[in-house]
Amino acid sequence: MKELVCLSVFIILAAVFAVLMVVAGFICQYRQKCAVKETTYECGLNPASDSGMLFDVRYFNYAVMFLIFDIETIFLYPFAVFVNELGLFAIIEAFIFVALLLFGLFFAIKKKMLRWL
């Protein structure tokens, strides 16, 4: 029971702190607008061109694939560290997890999402 009280106090204080930081940001914000403040900052130089650059949508596919396999590494590292202590069920679940990700990779390859041209 004591742990629940400590946890609830911690959650309440964290929520109050977050709300106070948002309110402080609104109170302390700079309210005057001028043309210099709204321009793109390029190391003290005048902007050479428009800051809105268009990127090819294929970059997004590569970024999503990178994130998927990056998250896979983050999830599988603790499993690899404690594989001796885990049972057969955890090993089977890890293989299912990797199989699902490989299915997604093969699906992306089949749909030719990873081809550049």
N, C-alpha and C positions, 0 to 999 in steps of 0.2 A: 504494500500500500504506500509506503514511504517513497518507493521508486516512482510510482505513478504521480504522486504529488510533485516530486522534483521534475519529472518530465513535463508535466502540464505547466508548471511555473516557467520552465525553460522555453517551451513553445510560445507561451503568452508573451514573455519578455522579448523573444525574437521577433514576433509579429509586431509588437509595439515599436521596437527599434526600427524595423523596416518601414513602418508607416511614418515614424518621425523623420527618417532620412528623406523620404519622398516629400514630406511637407517642408522640410528645411531646404530642399532643392527648389521648390516653388517660391519660397520666401526670398531666397538669396539669388535668384536668377537675374540676369542682366536684361532689362526690359527695353532699352533704346535700340532701335534698328537703324542701321546706316548701310550704305552701299559697300563700304570696305569690309564690314563684318560679314556680309553675305557672299563675298567672293571666295573662290577656292584658294587655299593657302598653298603656295609653292615655294617654300624656303625664302620668303621675303621678296620674291620676284612677281611681276605681274603675270597672271595666268596666260599661257600660250594658246590654249584652245579650250573648248568646252570640256568639263569634267565628266560628262555623261558618255562613257564609252560603251559600244556595243560588243558583246562577246558572243561567240558561236555557242549554240545550245549544246553542242557535243561536249564542251567542257563540263557541263553539268553532269552528264552521264559518267564521265571519268571521276568526277568528285564524289558522286554517290557510290560508285564501286569502291573507291578508296576508303570512304567512311565505313562501308559495310565490312570490309576486310580489316580495317583498323579496329573496329569494335569487336570483331571476332577474336583478334589477338588479345584484346583487353579481357574478354570473357574467358578465353582458354588458358591464359597464363596462371591464374589461381588453381585451375584444374590441374595443370601440369605440375605445379608445386606440390599439391596434396594428393596426387594420383594413388600413392601407396596406401593412404588412409581411407580413401573412398572405396565404395563397393563396386560390384559389377554393374549395378543399376546406373551409377553416375557415369561410368565409362560408356555404357550404351547411350545415355542421354547426350554425352559429348559427341559421339559419332552421329547421332541424329541431327544435332545442331550443325555440325560440319557438312553433313549431307544436304541439309536444307540450303545452306549457303552455296554449296557447289551446284545445286539445282538452279539457284538464281543466276549463278555465273554462266552455266550452260544455256539457260534461257536467254540471257543477254547476248551470248555469242550467236545463238541460233537466230535471234531477231536482228542481228548485225548492228547492235547498239554500240559496239566497241570499235567498229571500223571507222577510220578517220575520213576516208574519201569513198 
